C-alpha cells in the first residue's frame, strides 16, 4: 500500500491534502448563479466586472464601462453565489440620458465583493453621473456642455474605472464625449467629432477564458449634431456612436464585457442610445483541491511539469496591525505644493493574518521608501508602497503623492494621501487614494486629499495627511498668508497602545502627516503632525532654499523647496518623503521572530508581543 507521500512524489496512488496539479481552476460566469468550489478550496482570486452604462440619445455621449476589480485574495469555499450586473438601457426619448449599469458581485464566506455599474451617457439636457467608469459629458447644445461623470464611484483602490470625457458647447456639431473605460479616460468631444470611448483593460493573463479575449470594460463612443464624425467605442466592448449626418442609434456594448453603450447622433429626429454590455465574474481557485490521483493522471501531470504541490495555510489572530507607506517627495518651485503622506492602515485589534505555508513560514514585510526629491519645475516622486504578506493578505498601504511644481506638466500627484497643488502652473489638489484592506468597508484605510494651489505668485497647497486634508493656498499675491499647511496625521494609540519611542519613534504615536507648501515672498506652510516636512521657513526672494524631508519611518510627506528661475546648475533639489513603518501586536502565546536585526520584537509587554519593522524584512509566527 502506498503511503500518503505518494501524492507528492509520484507514487502509484495516494491522497493529497489540499493539493492540485498546479493549474489553478478558473470559472467564468456570464449569468447569475452559484459556483461550487473544489474540495479544499479556502481562498480565491477573482475578477468582478459590472454592466456598462447606456449611451445618451440625440447627440448623446457614450456610457461608461462597468467597474472592474481584481480581488487578489478572498476567503471562499463551498458554494459561491455570483450576481452578474446587466447593462444600462440607452436613452429612448429626445435629449435623455441612458441608464447606469448594474453592479456585479460574488459572496465569499459571508463577505460581498462587488464593482460598480458604469455611469450613464448624457443627452443634451442631462448632467453628469458617476459610475464604475463615468459616462461622457454631453455636447450640451449652444452654451455650456454638461459635466463628465466621475469614475471609481465605489472608492476602490486601485480604481475600478476612469471618468468620462468633456463635451463641446459651441460650434456647429456640439461634439459630445466618450464614456470612461477601466484603462483610460473617455475621449473629449470636438467640432466636428464625437469623443471616443476610453480603453478597457486586458485581464486575460490572470483570468483565461474571458469574453472578448479578456479585454473588458471599454467606454462607449459619443455622437454628434447634424454631421461630423461619430466616436468609436473603446477597446473592451465599448459600443460605437451612431454615424454622424443622420438620425442614427448608438451601438450596444458587447455582451459580458461591461462595455458602455454608444451615444446616438442627431440630424432632425431622435434616435436611441446603445445599451451597455452586461458584466462578467471570474473566480480562480488557488490550487487547493484534494483528491486521489491515478497513475495516469500522475504521469500526465509530471510530463507537464505540474505535479501536485502541497498548499497549507496558517491563520494567526493579531491584536492590531498598523502600517504606513512612504510619503511623497517635492520639487523646486517658487510656490510648490507639499508632498502627500503615505497611506495608513490601522486594523481592528482582532485582525487575522493568513500565511500561505506551514507553521513557521516567513511572511514578507516590505517597507516603502519615501518619494525622492527632484529638481527645478518637476513634481516630486510618489512614495513607495508598504506591504504585509504580499498579495495573499491584501494589506497594502499606498505611497503618498509627489508635490506639484512649476509647470503644467509637473502638477502634483494622487497617492495614499494626495499631494498639494502648485501655486504655479497646475494648482489642482490631488486625491488621496488609500483604499480599504481585505474585508474592510473603508473604515481603517486612511488617506486624504492635498490642498489646492491658487495660481502664479500665490501659495501652493499642503499635502494631504492620514487624518486630514492639506490646507489650500491663499488667494493673494505677494506678502501675506503662508503656504498651505500639511494635513494632520493620525494617532494609532487607540488600537496599538502607548508603545513609546522605541516602537513609535519621536512622533508620539501619530503618523502620516502631509508636507507643507511654499508661497512666493511669504513663509512656507508647516508640515502636518505625524512627520510631515516643513516648507521653506521664509522665501529668500531669489536663489534656492531647502524645505524639510518627511521624518524617517513616519510616512510623512516632504516639505516644498524654494527656487526662482531655472538654475544654470541644479541646486540641491527637492525634499524626500519619510519612509514607512509596520507595527503588529500578537497574543503573548505566540512565538514571534523578525529579520533583519534592525527590526525588533518586544518579548514581554504584558499580554501582547509587538513586532516593529522599519526596514524590509520577514516575520515568522508560530
LOPADO-77043 format. One record per residue (C-alpha): x, y negated, z; residue in one letter; residue number from 1. Coordinates in Angstrom, 1 decimal. Example, Ala and Ser with C-alpha at 12.3 -4.5 7.8 and 13.67 -1.06 7.14 Angstrom:
2
      px      py      pz  bati  drenvo
    12.3     4.5     7.8     A       1
    13.7     1.1     7.1     S       2
***
This chain:
622
      px      py      pz  bati  drenvo
     0.0     0.0     0.0     X       1
     1.3    -3.4    -0.9     X       2
     2.0    -5.9     1.7     X       3
     0.3    -9.4     1.7     X       4
     3.5   -10.8     0.4     X       5
     2.8    -9.1    -2.9     X       6
     0.6   -12.0    -3.9     X       7
     3.6   -14.3    -3.5     X       8
     6.5   -12.2    -5.0     X       9
     4.9   -10.2    -7.9     X      10
     3.7    -7.1    -6.0     X      11
     1.1    -4.9    -7.7     X      12
    -1.8    -6.1    -5.6     X      13
    -2.2    -8.4    -2.7     X      14
    -4.3   -11.1    -1.1     X      15
    -3.1   -14.6    -1.3     X      16
    -4.4   -17.1     1.3     X      17
    -5.2   -20.5    -0.2     X      18
    -3.1   -19.8    -3.4     X      19
    -3.7   -20.2    -7.1     X      20
    -1.7   -19.8   -10.3     X      21
    -0.5   -23.3   -10.1     X      22
    -3.1   -24.6   -12.5     X      23
    -5.5   -27.0   -10.8     X      24
    -9.1   -26.4   -11.9     X      25
   -10.8   -29.5   -13.4     X      26
   -14.6   -29.6   -13.7     X      27
   -16.1   -32.3   -15.8     X      28
   -19.7   -33.3   -15.1     X      29
   -21.7   -35.2   -17.7     X      30
   -25.1   -34.8   -15.9     X      31
   -26.1   -34.9   -12.2     X      32
   -25.8   -31.7   -10.3     X      33
   -23.6   -29.6    -7.9     X      34
   -20.1   -28.3    -8.3     X      35
   -19.3   -25.1    -6.4     X      36
   -15.7   -25.3    -5.3     X      37
   -13.4   -22.3    -5.4     X      38
   -12.9   -20.4    -2.1     X      39
   -10.2   -22.0    -0.1     X      40
   -10.6   -25.5    -1.6     X      41
   -10.3   -28.2     1.0     X      42
    -9.0   -31.2    -0.8     X      43
    -9.8   -32.5    -4.3     X      44
    -8.8   -35.3    -6.6     X      45
   -11.5   -37.0    -8.6     X      46
   -12.4   -39.5   -11.4     X      47
   -15.6   -41.3   -11.0     X      48
   -16.9   -43.4   -13.9     X      49
   -20.2   -45.2   -13.7     X      50
   -22.6   -46.2   -16.5     X      51
   -21.7   -49.2   -18.7     X      52
   -23.8   -52.4   -18.8     X      53
   -26.2   -53.1   -21.6     X      54
   -25.5   -55.8   -24.2     X      55
   -27.4   -59.1   -24.4     X      56
   -29.9   -59.9   -27.2     X      57
   -30.0   -62.8   -29.7     X      58
   -26.3   -63.9   -29.9     X      59
   -25.6   -61.7   -26.9     X      60
   -22.4   -60.9   -25.0     X      61
   -21.1   -57.4   -24.5     X      62
   -21.9   -55.3   -21.5     X      63
   -19.1   -54.5   -19.1     X      64
   -17.6   -51.0   -18.9     X      65
   -18.6   -48.9   -16.0     X      66
   -16.4   -49.0   -12.9     X      67
   -13.7   -46.2   -12.9     X      68
   -11.9   -45.0    -9.8     X      69
    -9.3   -42.3    -9.4     X      70
    -9.6   -40.7    -5.9     X      71
    -6.2   -39.3    -5.0     X      72
    -7.3   -37.3    -2.0     X      73
   -10.8   -36.4    -0.8     X      74
   -11.8   -33.7     1.7     X      75
   -14.3   -31.5    -0.1     X      76
   -15.3   -27.8     0.0     X      77
   -18.2   -25.6    -0.9     X      78
   -21.0   -27.5    -2.7     X      79
   -20.0   -30.9    -4.1     X      80
   -23.1   -32.9    -5.1     X      81
   -22.4   -35.2    -8.2     X      82
   -24.5   -38.1    -9.5     X      83
   -23.9   -39.4   -13.0     X      84
   -25.0   -43.1   -13.5     X      85
   -26.9   -44.0   -16.6     X      86
   -26.0   -46.8   -18.9     X      87
   -27.9   -50.1   -18.6     X      88
   -30.5   -50.9   -21.2     X      89
   -29.8   -53.6   -23.8     X      90
   -31.7   -56.9   -23.8     X      91
   -35.0   -56.5   -25.7     X      92
   -36.6   -59.9   -25.6     X      93
   -35.3   -63.2   -27.1     X      94
   -32.4   -64.7   -25.2     X      95
   -32.4   -62.0   -22.5     X      96
   -29.5   -60.1   -20.9     X      97
   -29.1   -56.4   -20.7     X      98
   -29.2   -54.4   -17.5     X      99
   -26.4   -53.4   -15.2     X     100
   -25.1   -49.8   -15.5     X     101
   -25.9   -47.3   -12.7     X     102
   -23.4   -46.1   -10.1     X     103
   -21.8   -42.7   -10.3     X     104
   -20.7   -40.8    -7.2     X     105
   -19.9   -37.4    -5.5     X     106
   -20.1   -36.3    -1.9     X     107
   -17.2   -34.5    -0.2     X     108
   -17.6   -33.3     3.4     X     109
   -20.2   -36.0     4.1     X     110
   -18.4   -38.9     2.6     X     111
   -19.7   -40.5    -0.6     X     112
   -17.1   -41.7    -3.2     X     113
   -18.6   -44.0    -5.8     X     114
   -17.9   -46.5    -8.5     X     115
   -20.0   -49.5    -9.6     X     116
   -22.1   -49.7   -12.8     X     117
   -20.9   -52.1   -15.5     X     118
   -22.2   -55.7   -15.5     X     119
   -24.9   -56.7   -18.0     X     120
   -24.1   -58.6   -21.1     X     121
   -25.7   -62.1   -21.0     X     122
   -28.1   -63.6   -23.5     X     123
   -28.1   -67.4   -24.3     X     124
   -30.4   -68.2   -21.4     X     125
   -28.6   -66.0   -18.8     X     126
   -25.8   -66.4   -16.4     X     127
   -23.0   -64.1   -15.2     X     128
   -23.4   -60.8   -13.5     X     129
   -20.7   -58.8   -11.7     X     130
   -20.1   -55.1   -12.1     X     131
   -17.5   -52.3   -12.2     X     132
   -16.3   -54.3   -15.1     X     133
   -18.1   -57.6   -15.7     X     134
   -20.4   -58.4   -18.6     X     135
   -19.2   -61.0   -21.1     X     136
   -20.3   -64.7   -21.0     X     137
   -22.9   -65.9   -23.4     X     138
   -22.1   -68.4   -26.0     X     139
   -24.9   -70.4   -24.4     X     140
   -26.0   -72.3   -27.5     X     141
   -25.3   -76.0   -27.6     X     142
   -23.8   -77.3   -24.4     X     143
   -22.3   -75.3   -21.6     X     144
   -21.8   -71.5   -22.1     X     145
   -22.8   -69.0   -19.5     X     146
   -20.2   -67.8   -17.0     X     147
   -18.5   -64.5   -17.3     X     148
   -19.3   -61.6   -15.0     X     149
   -16.6   -60.6   -12.5     X     150
   -15.2   -57.1   -12.3     X     151
   -14.5   -54.8    -9.4     X     152
   -17.8   -55.5    -7.7     X     153
   -17.1   -52.7    -5.3     X     154
   -14.0   -54.5    -4.0     X     155
   -11.8   -51.4    -4.5     X     156
    -8.0   -51.1    -4.7     X     157
    -6.8   -50.6    -7.3     X     158
    -9.6   -52.5    -9.0     X     159
   -12.3   -50.4   -10.7     X     160
   -12.7   -52.9   -13.6     X     161
   -12.0   -56.3   -15.1     X     162
   -14.0   -59.5   -15.7     X     163
   -15.8   -60.3   -19.0     X     164
   -14.6   -62.9   -21.3     X     165
   -15.6   -66.6   -21.7     X     166
   -18.1   -67.8   -24.3     X     167
   -18.1   -70.9   -26.5     X     168
   -20.9   -73.5   -26.0     X     169
   -20.1   -75.7   -29.0     X     170
   -19.7   -75.4   -32.8     X     171
   -21.9   -73.6   -35.3     X     172
   -21.8   -70.0   -34.1     X     173
   -21.5   -70.2   -30.3     X     174
   -19.4   -67.1   -30.1     X     175
   -20.3   -65.0   -27.0     X     176
   -17.7   -63.0   -25.1     X     177
   -16.9   -59.3   -24.8     X     178
   -17.5   -57.3   -21.7     X     179
   -14.6   -56.3   -19.5     X     180
   -13.1   -52.9   -19.6     X     181
   -11.3   -50.8   -17.0     X     182
    -7.9   -51.6   -18.6     X     183
    -8.4   -55.2   -19.8     X     184
   -10.5   -58.4   -19.5     X     185
   -13.1   -58.9   -22.2     X     186
   -12.2   -61.0   -25.2     X     187
   -13.2   -64.6   -25.3     X     188
   -15.7   -65.9   -27.9     X     189
   -14.6   -68.4   -30.5     X     190
   -16.1   -70.0   -33.6     X     191
   -16.9   -68.1   -35.7     X     192
   -16.1   -64.9   -33.9     X     193
   -17.6   -62.9   -31.0     X     194
   -15.2   -61.6   -28.4     X     195
   -14.0   -58.0   -28.4     X     196
   -14.7   -55.6   -25.6     X     197
   -12.0   -55.1   -23.0     X     198
   -10.0   -51.9   -23.5     X     199
   -10.7   -48.9   -21.3     X     200
    -8.1   -46.5   -19.8     X     201
    -6.8   -43.1   -20.9     X     202
    -7.4   -40.7   -18.0     X     203
    -6.6   -37.5   -19.9     X     204
    -3.1   -37.0   -18.4     X     205
    -4.7   -36.3   -14.9     X     206
    -8.1   -35.0   -16.0     X     207
    -8.1   -32.9   -19.2     X     208
   -11.4   -32.1   -20.9     X     209
   -13.0   -35.6   -20.6     X     210
   -15.2   -37.0   -23.3     X     211
   -13.7   -39.3   -25.9     X     212
   -10.3   -37.7   -25.4     X     213
   -10.2   -39.2   -21.9     X     214
   -10.3   -42.9   -23.0     X     215
   -13.1   -44.3   -20.9     X     216
   -14.8   -47.5   -19.6     X     217
   -14.3   -49.9   -22.5     X     218
   -16.3   -53.1   -22.7     X     219
   -18.9   -53.9   -25.4     X     220
   -18.3   -56.4   -28.2     X     221
   -20.2   -59.7   -28.5     X     222
   -22.5   -61.1   -31.2     X     223
   -22.6   -64.5   -33.0     X     224
   -25.1   -67.0   -34.1     X     225
   -26.0   -67.4   -37.8     X     226
   -22.9   -65.9   -39.2     X     227
   -19.3   -65.2   -38.3     X     228
   -17.6   -62.0   -37.2     X     229
   -19.1   -59.8   -34.5     X     230
   -16.8   -58.4   -31.8     X     231
   -15.7   -54.8   -31.8     X     232
   -16.2   -52.6   -28.8     X     233
   -13.2   -51.9   -26.6     X     234
   -11.3   -48.6   -26.9     X     235
   -13.0   -46.3   -24.4     X     236
   -16.5   -46.1   -25.8     X     237
   -17.5   -49.8   -25.9     X     238
   -20.2   -50.5   -28.4     X     239
   -19.7   -52.9   -31.2     X     240
   -21.8   -56.0   -31.6     X     241
   -24.4   -56.3   -34.3     X     242
   -22.9   -57.6   -37.6     X     243
   -22.9   -61.4   -37.9     X     244
   -25.0   -63.2   -40.5     X     245
   -28.2   -61.3   -39.7     X     246
   -30.6   -60.0   -37.0     X     247
   -28.6   -57.0   -36.1     X     248
   -28.8   -54.9   -32.9     X     249
   -25.8   -54.1   -30.8     X     250
   -24.3   -50.6   -30.8     X     251
   -24.8   -48.4   -27.7     X     252
   -21.8   -47.4   -25.6     X     253
   -20.5   -43.9   -26.4     X     254
   -22.0   -41.0   -24.4     X     255
   -20.4   -40.2   -21.0     X     256
   -17.7   -42.8   -21.4     X     257
   -19.1   -45.6   -19.3     X     258
   -18.7   -47.8   -22.3     X     259
   -20.5   -51.2   -22.3     X     260
   -23.3   -51.8   -24.9     X     261
   -22.6   -54.3   -27.8     X     262
   -24.4   -57.6   -28.0     X     263
   -26.8   -58.4   -30.8     X     264
   -26.2   -61.0   -33.5     X     265
   -28.8   -63.6   -34.5     X     266
   -30.0   -65.2   -37.7     X     267
   -33.6   -66.1   -37.4     X     268
   -35.2   -63.3   -35.2     X     269
   -34.4   -61.5   -32.1     X     270
   -32.5   -58.1   -32.2     X     271
   -31.8   -55.8   -29.2     X     272
   -28.6   -55.4   -27.4     X     273
   -27.0   -52.0   -27.2     X     274
   -27.5   -49.6   -24.3     X     275
   -24.5   -48.9   -22.1     X     276
   -23.0   -45.4   -22.2     X     277
   -23.6   -43.1   -19.2     X     278
   -20.8   -42.2   -16.9     X     279
   -18.9   -39.1   -16.0     X     280
   -17.3   -37.4   -13.0     X     281
   -14.3   -35.1   -13.0     X     282
   -13.3   -33.0    -9.9     X     283
    -9.8   -31.5    -9.7     X     284
    -9.4   -28.8    -7.1     X     285
    -5.9   -28.8    -5.7     X     286
    -4.7   -25.3    -6.3     X     287
    -6.2   -23.7    -3.2     X     288
    -8.3   -20.8    -4.4     X     289
    -7.9   -17.4    -2.7     X     290
    -8.3   -14.0    -4.2     X     291
    -7.0   -10.6    -5.0     X     292
    -4.9   -10.6    -8.2     X     293
    -4.4    -7.7   -10.6     X     294
    -1.1    -6.6   -12.1     X     295
    -2.3    -8.0   -15.5     X     296
    -3.1   -11.5   -14.0     X     297
     0.2   -11.5   -12.2     X     298
     2.1   -10.7   -15.4     X     299
     0.3   -13.5   -17.3     X     300
     0.9   -16.0   -14.5     X     301
     4.6   -15.1   -14.3     X     302
     5.0   -15.3   -18.1     X     303
     3.5   -18.8   -18.0     X     304
     5.7   -19.9   -15.1     X     305
     2.7   -20.4   -12.8     X     306
     2.7   -17.5   -10.3     X     307
     0.9   -18.5    -7.1     X     308
     2.4   -21.0    -4.7     X     309
     1.1   -20.9    -1.1     X     310
    -0.6   -24.2    -0.1     X     311
    -1.0   -24.7     3.6     X     312
    -2.4   -27.9     5.1     X     313
    -2.0   -29.1     8.7     X     314
    -4.1   -31.9    10.2     X     315
    -3.0   -33.9    13.2     X     316
    -5.0   -36.3    15.2     X     317
    -3.3   -39.7    15.7     X     318
    -4.2   -42.3    18.3     X     319
    -3.9   -45.1    15.7     X     320
    -1.8   -45.9    12.6     X     321
    -0.5   -49.4    11.8     X     322
     1.3   -50.1     8.6     X     323
     2.2   -53.3     6.7     X     324
     3.7   -53.8     3.2     X     325
     6.4   -56.2     2.2     X     326
     5.5   -59.8     1.9     X     327
     5.6   -61.8    -1.4     X     328
     8.6   -63.9    -2.3     X     329
     8.7   -67.5    -3.7     X     330
    10.4   -69.5    -6.4     X     331
    11.7   -73.1    -6.6     X     332
     9.4   -76.0    -7.4     X     333
     8.6   -79.5    -6.0     X     334
     5.2   -78.2    -4.8     X     335
     5.4   -74.4    -4.8     X     336
     2.9   -72.0    -3.3     X     337
     3.6   -69.8    -0.3     X     338
     4.1   -66.0    -0.6     X     339
     1.2   -63.8     0.3     X     340
     1.6   -61.5     3.3     X     341
     1.8   -57.7     2.8     X     342
    -1.4   -55.8     3.0     X     343
    -2.1   -54.5     6.5     X     344
    -3.8   -51.2     7.5     X     345
    -4.9   -50.6    11.1     X     346
    -6.8   -47.4    11.5     X     347
    -9.2   -46.3    14.3     X     348
    -7.4   -44.6    17.3     X     349
    -8.6   -41.2    16.1     X     350
    -7.4   -41.3    12.5     X     351
    -6.3   -37.8    11.2     X     352
    -3.1   -37.3     9.2     X     353
    -3.0   -34.3     6.9     X     354
     0.3   -32.6     5.8     X     355
     0.5   -30.5     2.7     X     356
     2.6   -27.7     4.1     X     357
     3.2   -25.6     7.1     X     358
     3.7   -27.0    10.6     X     359
     7.0   -28.9    10.7     X     360
     6.8   -30.1     7.1     X     361
     8.3   -33.6     6.8     X     362
     5.9   -36.4     6.0     X     363
     7.5   -39.1     3.7     X     364
     7.2   -42.6     5.0     X     365
     8.0   -45.4     2.5     X     366
     8.7   -48.9     3.9     X     367
     8.1   -51.6     1.4     X     368
    10.8   -54.2     0.8     X     369
     9.9   -57.9     0.7     X     370
     9.5   -59.5    -2.7     X     371
    12.7   -61.2    -3.8     X     372
    13.1   -64.9    -4.1     X     373
    13.7   -66.2    -7.7     X     374
    14.9   -69.3    -9.4     X     375
    13.5   -72.5   -10.9     X     376
    10.0   -72.6   -12.2     X     377
     9.4   -68.8   -11.7     X     378
     6.8   -67.2    -9.4     X     379
     8.2   -65.1    -6.6     X     380
     8.2   -61.4    -6.9     X     381
     5.4   -59.3    -5.2     X     382
     6.3   -57.4    -2.1     X     383
     6.6   -53.6    -2.3     X     384
     4.1   -51.1    -1.1     X     385
     4.3   -49.2     2.2     X     386
     3.1   -45.6     2.0     X     387
     2.4   -42.9     4.6     X     388
     2.4   -39.3     3.3     X     389
     2.3   -40.0    -0.4     X     390
    -1.0   -39.8    -2.2     X     391
    -2.2   -36.9    -0.1     X     392
    -3.4   -39.2     2.8     X     393
    -4.0   -42.2     0.6     X     394
    -2.6   -44.5     3.2     X     395
    -1.0   -47.3     1.1     X     396
    -0.5   -50.9     2.1     X     397
    -0.1   -53.2    -0.9     X     398
     2.7   -55.7    -1.3     X     399
     2.0   -59.4    -0.9     X     400
     1.6   -61.7    -3.9     X     401
     4.6   -63.8    -5.1     X     402
     4.1   -67.5    -4.6     X     403
     3.3   -69.8    -7.5     X     404
     6.0   -72.1    -9.0     X     405
     6.2   -74.9   -11.5     X     406
     4.9   -73.9   -14.9     X     407
     1.7   -72.4   -16.3     X     408
     3.5   -69.1   -16.9     X     409
     4.6   -68.9   -13.3     X     410
     1.3   -69.0   -11.3     X     411
     1.0   -67.2    -8.0     X     412
     0.1   -63.6    -8.0     X     413
    -2.5   -61.3    -6.3     X     414
    -1.3   -58.8    -3.8     X     415
    -2.0   -57.2    -0.4     X     416
    -2.7   -60.8     0.6     X     417
    -2.7   -63.3    -2.3     X     418
    -0.1   -65.9    -3.0     X     419
    -0.7   -69.6    -2.7     X     420
    -1.3   -71.6    -5.8     X     421
     1.3   -74.1    -7.0     X     422
     0.9   -77.8    -6.7     X     423
     2.3   -77.9   -10.2     X     424
     1.2   -76.1   -13.3     X     425
    -1.4   -73.5   -12.4     X     426
    -2.8   -74.2    -9.0     X     427
    -5.4   -71.4    -8.6     X     428
    -5.5   -69.5    -5.4     X     429
    -4.8   -65.7    -5.8     X     430
    -6.7   -62.8    -4.4     X     431
    -5.9   -60.6    -1.5     X     432
    -6.5   -57.0    -2.8     X     433
    -5.6   -54.8     0.1     X     434
    -8.2   -52.0    -0.2     X     435
    -9.5   -49.5     2.2     X     436
    -7.8   -46.4     3.3     X     437
    -9.1   -42.9     2.7     X     438
   -12.6   -42.5     4.1     X     439
   -12.7   -46.2     5.1     X     440
   -15.5   -48.6     4.2     X     441
   -13.2   -51.5     4.1     X     442
   -13.2   -52.1     7.9     X     443
    -9.5   -51.5     8.6     X     444
    -7.7   -52.7     5.4     X     445
    -6.7   -56.4     5.7     X     446
    -5.6   -58.9     3.0     X     447
    -6.8   -62.4     2.4     X     448
    -6.7   -64.9    -0.5     X     449
    -4.0   -67.5    -0.9     X     450
    -4.8   -71.2    -0.7     X     451
    -5.4   -73.4    -3.8     X     452
    -2.8   -75.9    -5.0     X     453
    -4.1   -79.2    -6.3     X     454
    -2.1   -80.2    -9.4     X     455
     1.0   -82.1   -10.2     X     456
     2.6   -84.0    -7.3     X     457
     0.1   -82.6    -4.9     X     458
     0.6   -79.8    -2.3     X     459
     0.8   -76.1    -3.1     X     460
    -1.5   -73.6    -1.3     X     461
    -0.3   -71.4     1.6     X     462
     0.0   -67.7     1.1     X     463
    -2.8   -65.5     2.5     X     464
    -2.4   -63.6     5.7     X     465
    -3.9   -60.4     7.1     X     466
    -6.1   -62.4     9.5     X     467
    -7.0   -65.5     7.4     X     468
    -6.7   -67.1     4.0     X     469
    -3.9   -69.6     3.2     X     470
    -4.7   -73.3     3.6     X     471
    -5.4   -75.3     0.5     X     472
    -3.1   -78.1    -0.6     X     473
    -4.1   -81.7    -0.1     X     474
    -5.6   -83.8    -2.8     X     475
    -3.5   -87.0    -2.6     X     476
    -0.3   -87.9    -4.5     X     477
     2.9   -89.0    -2.7     X     478
     3.4   -89.1     1.0     X     479
     0.6   -87.6     3.1     X     480
    -0.6   -84.3     4.4     X     481
     1.8   -81.4     4.4     X     482
     1.8   -78.5     2.0     X     483
    -0.7   -75.7     2.8     X     484
     0.0   -73.5     5.8     X     485
     0.3   -69.7     5.5     X     486
    -2.7   -67.7     6.7     X     487
    -2.7   -66.2    10.1     X     488
    -1.5   -62.7    10.6     X     489
    -3.4   -60.0    12.6     X     490
    -2.8   -58.6    16.1     X     491
    -2.6   -54.8    16.2     X     492
    -2.5   -54.7    20.0     X     493
    -6.3   -53.8    20.4     X     494
    -5.6   -50.4    18.7     X     495
    -1.9   -49.8    19.1     X     496
    -1.5   -51.1    22.7     X     497
     1.1   -53.6    24.1     X     498
     4.2   -51.8    22.9     X     499
     6.6   -54.7    23.4     X     500
     9.7   -55.9    21.5     X     501
    11.4   -52.5    20.9     X     502
     8.5   -51.4    18.8     X     503
     6.8   -54.6    17.7     X     504
     9.9   -56.8    17.1     X     505
     9.7   -60.5    18.0     X     506
     6.1   -61.2    16.8     X     507
     4.3   -60.0    19.9     X     508
     2.1   -57.6    18.0     X     509
     1.0   -60.0    15.3     X     510
     1.9   -59.1    11.7     X     511
     1.4   -60.2     8.0     X     512
     1.4   -64.0     8.3     X     513
     1.3   -65.9     5.0     X     514
     4.2   -68.2     3.8     X     515
     3.9   -72.0     3.9     X     516
     3.7   -74.2     0.7     X     517
     5.6   -77.3    -0.4     X     518
     4.4   -80.8    -1.2     X     519
     6.5   -83.2    -3.2     X     520
     7.8   -86.0    -0.9     X     521
     5.9   -84.6     2.1     X     522
     6.6   -82.0     4.8     X     523
     6.1   -78.3     3.9     X     524
     3.4   -76.1     5.5     X     525
     4.2   -73.8     8.4     X     526
     4.2   -70.0     8.0     X     527
     1.3   -68.1     9.5     X     528
     1.8   -66.4    12.9     X     529
     3.0   -62.9    12.1     X     530
     6.3   -63.5    10.4     X     531
     5.3   -66.0     7.6     X     532
     8.1   -68.1     6.4     X     533
     8.0   -71.9     6.7     X     534
     8.3   -74.1     3.6     X     535
    10.9   -76.9     3.4     X     536
    10.5   -79.0     6.6     X     537
    10.9   -82.3     4.7     X     538
    11.1   -82.6     0.9     X     539
    14.5   -84.2     0.1     X     540
    13.2   -86.1    -3.0     X     541
    16.0   -84.6    -5.2     X     542
    18.2   -81.6    -5.2     X     543
    17.4   -78.3    -3.6     X     544
    16.3   -77.3    -0.1     X     545
    15.6   -73.7     1.1     X     546
    12.4   -72.5     2.7     X     547
    12.4   -69.6     5.2     X     548
    12.3   -65.9     4.5     X     549
     9.4   -63.9     5.8     X     550
    10.5   -62.2     9.1     X     551
    12.0   -58.7     8.7     X     552
     9.6   -55.8     9.3     X     553
     6.6   -58.0     9.7     X     554
     5.2   -58.1     6.1     X     555
     5.3   -62.0     6.4     X     556
     5.2   -64.0     3.1     X     557
     8.1   -66.2     2.2     X     558
     8.0   -70.0     2.6     X     559
     8.4   -72.1    -0.6     X     560
    11.8   -73.6    -1.6     X     561
    12.1   -77.1    -3.0     X     562
    13.7   -78.3    -6.2     X     563
    13.3   -81.1    -8.7     X     564
    14.3   -80.8   -12.3     X     565
    15.7   -77.7   -13.9     X     566
    19.2   -77.4   -12.4     X     567
    22.3   -77.2   -14.6     X     568
    23.4   -74.4   -12.4     X     569
    21.0   -72.3   -10.4     X     570
    20.7   -73.2    -6.7     X     571
    20.4   -70.5    -4.1     X     572
    16.9   -69.7    -5.2     X     573
    13.5   -68.9    -3.7     X     574
    12.9   -67.0    -0.5     X     575
    12.3   -63.3     0.2     X     576
     9.3   -61.9     1.9     X     577
     9.5   -59.8     5.1     X     578
     9.9   -56.1     4.8     X     579
     7.2   -53.7     6.1     X     580
     6.8   -51.5     9.1     X     581
     4.9   -48.4    10.2     X     582
     3.8   -47.5    13.8     X     583
     2.0   -44.3    14.6     X     584
     0.6   -43.2    18.0     X     585
     0.2   -39.5    18.8     X     586
    -1.1   -37.5    21.7     X     587
     1.7   -36.6    24.1     X     588
     1.1   -32.8    23.5     X     589
     2.6   -33.1    20.0     X     590
     6.3   -32.9    19.2     X     591
     7.5   -35.9    17.0     X     592
    10.8   -36.4    15.2     X     593
    11.8   -39.2    12.8     X     594
    14.7   -39.7    10.4     X     595
    17.0   -41.5     9.8     X     596
    18.2   -42.6    13.2     X     597
    17.4   -46.2    12.9     X     598
    13.7   -45.3    13.1     X     599
    12.6   -44.3    16.6     X     600
    10.3   -42.4    18.9     X     601
     9.2   -43.3    22.4     X     602
     9.2   -39.9    24.1     X     603
     7.1   -40.6    27.1     X     604
     4.9   -43.7    27.1     X     605
     2.3   -42.0    29.4     X     606
    -0.2   -40.0    27.3     X     607
     1.0   -41.3    24.0     X     608
     4.1   -40.8    21.8     X     609
     4.9   -43.6    19.4     X     610
     6.9   -43.3    16.1     X     611
     8.2   -46.5    14.6     X     612
     9.6   -46.9    11.1     X     613
    11.5   -49.9     9.9     X     614
    13.2   -48.2     7.0     X     615
    12.1   -45.5     4.6     X     616
    12.4   -42.0     6.2     X     617
    10.4   -38.9     7.3     X     618
     8.2   -37.9    10.1     X     619
     7.8   -34.4    11.4     X     620
     4.9   -33.4    13.7     X     621
     4.4   -30.0    15.3     X     622
***
